[in-house]
Structures are given as C-alpha cells and as structure tokens.
Amino acid sequence: MPLKFKPIQFPQDEQAHDNIIEWWYFNGHLQDRAGNRYAFMDCLFKTDVKRCGIPFLSRLPVRTAYFAHSILSDIEKQESYPEVQNMVLASKDSFTRPLLFINYINPPFLDGYATSVIEETALFEYRVKTENFDLHLTATKKPLLESGRGMIEVCGKQSFYYSLTSLQVVGQIKIDKKFIEVTGRAWMDHQWADEGYPMDQWSWFSVQLENNIEIMCCEYIRGKDRAYLADIVYADGRQESFKNLKLTAGKEIFHSKKTNAKYPLNWQIEISEKDIKLDVTALLKNQEMVYGSISYWEGPSEISGAIGDKKVKGLGFIELAGYPSNYSNLKYAKDEFQKVAKDLLARLKKR
C-alpha cells in the first residue's frame, strides 16, 4: 500500500512512527588534539516484527523490536571496533519527551551492560552515546528533505527521509579502555517506510565538502530495475534534488572472508546537470557489519574532484548493502552461539 504523504514537521517527526521499518542513523569524521583521525557510525533500527518479513524476528512475542549497530574506526591504525547488537531493549520513557529521547541497552549476558542514548537536548542538537563513544552534535543547517519534500521513491518503494547534513561534534571516544577527546563533523539520517525485509541492493554516499556543500546520493537496485537519487545542500542552505546520476565502481575491492561478499572501495560520482565529478575512496578496507543475510559495508571515505572548473575535496561515508553473499541467517546464528560459548569457556578457565 502506498504511503500517504504528509509534510514532515519538526520536532514531531523526529519521533517514532507506526511503520514497518524505521531508523535513526549518524556518521562522522573525528580527530584528536594530535591530529589523529577517527570515524564513527551509529544506527538504531525499529521494526514491526509481524510485518517486516524477517523470519527470526517474526517469531518474537512482541510487536516492536529494536536492534543497533555502531562502529568506531581508527583511521591511522586501520583498525575498527564494530558493535552489532542483535536485540536491544528500549527504556520505558523512550519516545515520551517533546524532543527525541531513546535510551536502550543490549541485554546483559556476562559483563553487564552499557547504556546507549540518542537524546535531542535542544532542537537539532543531540547526544549520541554507545559503549565506544559519547558525542555531542549540533546542526549548522536546516534539515535536508530528500527529493524536495522528504519522501523518496525508488523502484516502486516509498520512504519518508530527511537528513541533517552538517553537524559539529565534540566529545570522547574510547579505544583500548582509553578515553580520547575529539572534535569533528557528522551527518544524521532519519528514515521510515512500510516495506518488509529488502532483498535489494543499494550503494549510498554522504559527501561533506570543504566548501560547505553536502551531497546525498544513492543507487538502488531491485531485480532488473535501477533508480538513482541525489540531493545537494549548498553553502547558503539552498537545496536541490536530481535523478540523473552516474555512479561508477572502481577496481579496488574488499572481499569478505566471512560472507564472501565483494564491496567496491573506490567510486566516481557524476551529476551532469551541475557539472559535478567526484572521486570517492574508502579510508579503511574491512568495515563490514556482519548481520546474517543483511550484512553490509559501512565506512568513511575521502573525496576529491571538481564542480565546474573549481576543484573540491572533502570527507564522507559509504554504505554498500545487499551485495551478493553466501552468508545465511542460520550460519550467523551458529557463529554467534559459538562466539558466546568460546567467551564463556575462556572466562571459566580464568577462575
């Protein structure tokens, strides 16, 4: 059934919606006082378990389920610290405040738990906290309403979608039990739709250029159908949307030993109507988030190119989902069980 369009309103539509799938997503580039570079991603997913079409979720005795993924990347050391939380519990007071507030935990097993938070402390100002980072983000531009009105349609699928394309960041990250003060720039997406478990493929890019222009662009593939979207936010806050976009994958590939998926790590983005040509290169290789048959690659990138006759450069993020894989949900469940059992055995031996 098609979504019924209604204009997105703030702060009301920052809250949860009665749709099949919804997520709140943040990514960003950070650096410490010494100039060392890091990146982060954090995403909380909400789904209607009876309508989403994901087999292992549909058996749960609840209507709404949450799961959370985050990753902290040390660009200088080429190391990543992913957190894949298969099921999280939202607090009773989540989504009860005038501004967005979500407090959630991964149910404890051996070591207790760390509380995660997505909290809007003022309009378009957020605290995002996980076990590995605690960041405060402040938007410097008004929200981008994708496709001009905050609703997109790709290959027959509709979704409400807005972004905050430029957020200033201050806070802390934790690596090897050491807390590091950082600053940086981040991006936020919020999307909700009445679509079930997708068997589709998409390649998504966020771009933050040094000239204060931001771009969202993606290619969506469903069977033999392809759709393209691009949205630009200019330095003065103007926004434009385009459907004529060319994405070309390069030859550098990350071949996952875990899932057998192959992810292109360098790309070219062309938006001919604005004479934009950008080269996008991943800053790390192994950024795969393993989640059964919904595994994907998510990581920071650096960008160079031109807009007209002016050279530009910047930073961004790449998300590659639905790429062919031989990793099943059953295999994932077995691997997770073995990982927990191995951890438990190691702890018992230490006693």
N, C-alpha and C positions, 0 to 999 in steps of 0.2 A: 504494500500500500504506500503511495507517495506521501512524503512528509508534507504537512500543511505549513506553508511559510508564514512566519510572523517575524517582524523585525526584532533583532537581538537588542535587549535592553540591559544596561548595567546599573547596579551590580546584580540584578535578579538572575540573569542568565549565566553568571559565574557559578551558580549553584548546580546541584544535580538535577537531572531531568528523567522523566519516565519514558526512557527509550531503551532499546535492546543493548546498545553499547555506548560507552562514554569514556573519555579520558582527559586528564589534566597532565600536561607534558611540559618539561623545562629542559633546556640545554644551555650550555655556555662555555666560554673560554675564560680561564683564570690565570693569574700569575702571582708569585710571592714577591717579597721585597727584594730578593736577589735576582729577580727576572726569570726564574724557572717557570715553565708553562705547564698548565694542567687543563683538563676539561671535565665536564660532568653532564650527566643526563639523569633525569628522574621522571618517572611516569606512574601515575596511579590509574588503574583501569576499573571501571564499574560495569557489570553486565547483568542482564536478566537471564538467570540460568535456565529458565524454562523455554526461552525463545532464541537463545544465542546459537544453538546447534552444535555446541562443543560437548562431545559425549561425556567426558568425565565430570563436567560441571553440571550437566542436566540431571545427574543423579543426586545432587545435594538436596537436603530437606529445607532449603530456603529459596526465596525468590531472587534476592540480590547477592551477588558475590563480588569481592574486590581482590585484585592481585596487583603487585607493584614490582616494577623493575627500575634499577638505577645502576649507574656505572660511573666510577671515578677513574680518570686516566692521567697518568704521569707521562707527559709527552717527552720530557728529557730522557727518562729512563726506559721509555717504550714499554711501560707496564700498565695493566688495567686491573681494576678491582670491581667486578660485577656483583650485584645483588639481585637474584631472581627469587622473589617471594611468591610462591605458588598460590598462597591464600593469605589474605590479611584480614584482620578484624577492625572495623571502624568503630570509634567510640560512640557512646550513646548521644553525646552532644555534637557530633559532627553534623554539618549542614543545618545547624539550628540558629546560627548567628546572622545578623544582617549582611555581613561580609563573609566571603568564603572561609570556612574553617573545617579542616579534615584532620583528625587525629587517629592514627592507626598503628597496629602492631602486627608483627609476624608471630603467630602463636609459639610460645617458648617450648623448647624441647630439652636442650642440655644446658645451655649457658644463660637462661633467662631471655630477656628481650630488650630491644632498643626501640623507643618510641619514634615514629616518623610523623612529620607535621607538614601540611600545606596550609598556611594561615595568611589571610589577607589582613594586614594590620591597619591599612588605610586603603582607599580606592586605588587599585593598581600598584600597591606595594605589598610584598609578600615575604614571609619567612618560609624557606624550604629546608627541612631537616631530615636527614637519614642517619644511619649508623656512621657513614663516612664523611658527611659534610653538614654544615649548618650555615646557611647563606641567607642574606637579606637582599631583596631585589626591588628596584624602584623603576617604574616605566618612565621613559623620557618622551614618548609619543603616544598618541591616542591609539586605540585598538585598530588593527587591520581587519576589515571584514572581507574575507576571501570571496572572490568573484564579484565584488562590488556590494554585496548585500549580506554576506555572512552565511550563504548557503551555496554549496557546490554540487555539481552533478557530474559523475564520471562513469562511463559505461553503464548507464542506467541506474546507478546508485547515487542517492542523495545524502547529504550530511550538512548539519549546521557546523560552522567553522569560523573561529576568529583567532587572531594572534596578537601578542604584544611583541613587537619585533626588535625592540631596543630597551633592555633593562640594565641599569647599572647595578653592580654586585659588590658587596663587601661581606666578609665572613671568614669561616675557618673550614679547612679540610683536615682529614685525619689519614695519615699514611704510616704504617708500622707503629701504631699507637702514639704517634707524634702529631700534635696539632700545629697547623701552619696557617698563618694569616694570609688571606688572598683578597685581591680585587679583580674585577673583570666586567664582562658584558654578556648578557644572556638573552634568551628567546623563550617565549611561552606560547603554547597552543592549547586550545580547548575545543573539543570536537564531540558531537553526539549524533547518533543515527539509529534508524530502525533497520539494521542489517545484521544478518546472522554471521556465523563463522565464515570468514572470507577464504576462498581457495584461489585468491587473486594474487597478483604481483604488483608491487609498486616501488619506484625509486624516487625518493623525496629529498629535497635540499633546502636548507635555510642558508641565506647569504647575508652577511653584515659587512658592508664595505667601509673603508676608512673615510670615505667622503660622506658618510651618514645616510647612505642609501641602503635599504634592505630589500631582499627579494625572497619570495617563497616560490618554488616551482616543483612540479612532480610529473611523472609519467605513471599512468595506471593501466594495467593490462588485465583483461578479463577474457580468457579464451583467445579468440582472434581479434577482439576489439581493443583499441588503444585510445586513451584520452590524455590530454595534456592541459596543465593549468600553470599560470604564472601570475603572481601579484607583486607589484612594486610599491614600496613606500619611499617617497623622495625626502630629501633633507628638510624641506619645508612642511612635511606632513601630508602632501598630496598622495593619492593612491590611484593606481591604475591596474586593470586586470587584462590578461591576454590568454588566448587558447592556442595561438600559433607559436609553438615552442619546439626546439630541437635539442634532444639530449643524446649525446654520443658517448658510449662507454669506451675507455681506453684499454690497453693491453695488460695493465698491472692488475693481478687477480689475487685475492685471498681465498685459498682452497681449504675449507674447514675439514679437519680430520674427524671431527665429531659428527657432523651432519652430512658431509660430502657436498655441501652447497658451495658454489663458486660466486664470489662477490667482486665486481669490478671496483677498483680503488682509485681510479682517476677518470674524470669525466670532462666533457665540454658542454657548456650551456650556451645556446644561441636564442636570442629573442630578436628576430629580424626587424620587427616594427620599431624597435627603439635602438637598433644598431648595437646590440649588446652581445659580446662574445667573451665568455669566462672559462678559464681552466680551473678545475676543482681537483685537489689532490688530498687524499686521506693522510692524516698525520700519524696514524698507527695502523697496524695491519690486523691484529686479532682483536676485534671489537664485537665478535659475535655474541649475541644474547641467546642462550640455548633454552628453549621453552617448548620442547616436543615438536610437533608439526608446525608450530607458529614461531619457530626460531627466525632471527633476523640479525642484520649487521647494523650497528649504530655507533657513529664516531665522529670526531672533529676533523675539520678539513681546513686547508689554506687555499686562498683564491687569488688569481691574478687574471688580467685581461684588459678589455677596453670597452668603454661606452662612447661610441662615435670615435673621435680622434683623441680622446682622453684616456690615458692609462689608469687602471684602478687596481686595488688589491684589498684583501680583507680576510675574514675568517668565517667559518660556517660549520654546518653539521650535515651528515649524510645518513639517511635511513634506507636500507635495502631489505624489503620484506617479500616473502612468497617466492623466493628463488628456489629452483628445484633442489630437493633434498631427499635422502632416503631414511631420514630420522623420524620415527613414529612416536606417538604419544605413549604406546606400550613400552618402547625402548627407553624413553625418557623416564617413565615411572620406575623401571627396573634400575636404571642408573642412579636415580635419586635414592632409592631404597638402599642400594649398595654403598652409596656415599655416606648415608647416615649410619649404617651398620659399621662401616670401617671406622668412622669417627668415634662411635660409641666404644668399640673394641679398643681403640688406642687410648681412650680415657680410662677404661677399666684397668689396662696394663700399668698405668701410671700410679694407681692407688697402692 
